Amino acid sequence: MASALLQFWLPPVSFPLAAYDRYDAEAITRYYRRRPWLAIARLSVIFWNFLGFGWRLLWDQRQQAGDAHLPERAAELRQILTNLGPTFIKAGQALSTRPDLVRVDFLDELTKLQDQLPPFPNDQAFEIMAEELGRPVSQSFEELSPEPIAAASLGQVYKGKLFSGETVAVKVQRPNLLPTITLDLFLIRWAATWFGSLLPLNLGHDLTLIVDEFGYKLFEEIDYENEGRNAERFAENFRDCPYVKAPKIYWAFSSRHVLTLEWIDGVKLTAAAELDQLGINADAVVKTGVISGLQQLLEFGFFHADPHPGNLFALPSSPRPDGLGCMAYIDFGMMDQLDQLTKETLVDAVVHLINRDYVELAQDFITLGFLTPDSDLTPIIPALESVLGDIMGEKVRDFNFKTITDRFSELMYDYPFRVPAKFALIIRSLVTQEGLALSVNPDFRIVDVAYPYIAKRLLQGESPQLRRRLLEVLVKDGKFRWNRLENLIAIAQNDGGFDLLPTAQMGLQYLFSDEGAYLRNQLLLALTENERLQTEPLQRLWELLRPELEPARVAGHAFNAFVAFSRDRAAAFFPTLALESNR
């Protein structure tokens, strides 16, 4: 009872405005060192919550019954983090994607942490709205729900209506949130400084840096103006995509603590009965979620790091020929950006995985920051092969991100792997999205959607970087690999939206260009291997492609291709024609 009374208690204190704009570990440390009574009060609450938990862990070990009680202890830890409030809920969620920090036994339980708390009083919420927007609530909104429709760890949401007629969602941040978060971050960072070196972790850097990374992201999440800008950027990325929607932001009714955005009239993917009632194909919407997630990572580099069931909505729509459903993303507080090198290296890693090039894959892990440049790769390469060796084999349909995460978790304590902050968010995004897909359809296989998308991207070769990676797939040890081309085409055909002929036209344009000289030579060598024309691979390709080669469409695309290419470039591919034209 005492713990329950104390768990959210914090004396109301002012905090320097400068520290609110961004996370500043030094400023926070200076502030609370001058107010030790605040730190002592909060530390006593945290200590009280963890005291019994720690004692029971020690008792289990002494009784040699630790393994038997691990599920119980993991659930207990999840409840403790929930009791301690917003900072610890967010910290637990972040730790759920850090197998380099947390035992695999606890990871599953931490993923169950719900970002939900009881709502705070309406009077406080309306007072915050009025103060932030500079006018009474009745002058901002024609209608506002009398109670919040949702309450999370950082704020709560009301349904409203503007005087201009638009239905909106109004997010209001919890009062006294900044001092709560900053004090918790100060104490967590203090503990990391003093006790981090005692933990058996292969981090390659100070544990306080991980705390600071967490602090930076948390401060971004409590800045609603930043969330609004994220939503607009996300919407701009998908402006030409009719099956992905982001809500409009109403800036005249928004501030750092209040965010007013378009009301999304959709259905949660987990509401099976409502989906059936509206005739929404849940599998089609999940497929959209997977493809849009890959687009965020590999095309735009700007990705939603928290795609849990409360942040994704299915929208009613007519059936699409590509088998995709319509969906909307909401809550853009947790987003991150990948630079061009990281996006390219991710594609490299996929290519090297397809080719089973584990030496190159280990180098990719260095580039991505999972391994330090001075890491000894000799023992790591066989370990990677043992973890990833069957992914492209007979068990490909059993592949899932959660399995790979669990396997890597087992390597973390034996090899110097670490999880960079950005990839902790990527892992969280992928594992959460996969978990949502499996909750909708237990037989769903994310690889059935992801592989065709990646194969299609490689075959289309829209950029020099992707074309170079396609060459790495098709040419191995100086030889053209027909089976890899066949596999890529077959995989891409599993995507209902894949149209072979435009892709083939792009391929011809590439072959006839100066850039395609190397691949032209490799193709000619492969076709005339052993001094005879190789017809078998061409026959297999024909059988694979024949269903899509409708005469009318082929003629149209062939005409376009010939218009696009000059005779000189065509002659470069057909040397005999070049000789004839010079006679």
Beta strands, then each sheet from edge to edge (+ up, - down):
strand 1: 143-144
strand 2: 150-151
strand 3: 155-161
strand 4: 167-173
strand 5: 244-245
strand 6: 258-262
strand 7: 267-268
strand 8: 302-304
strand 9: 312-315
strand 10: 326-329
strand 11: 335-337
strand 12: 475-476
strand 13: 479-480
sheet 1: 1+ 3- 2+
sheet 2: 1+ 3- 4+ 6-
sheet 3: 5+ 10+ 9- 7+
sheet 4: 8+ 11-
sheet 5: 12+ 13-
end
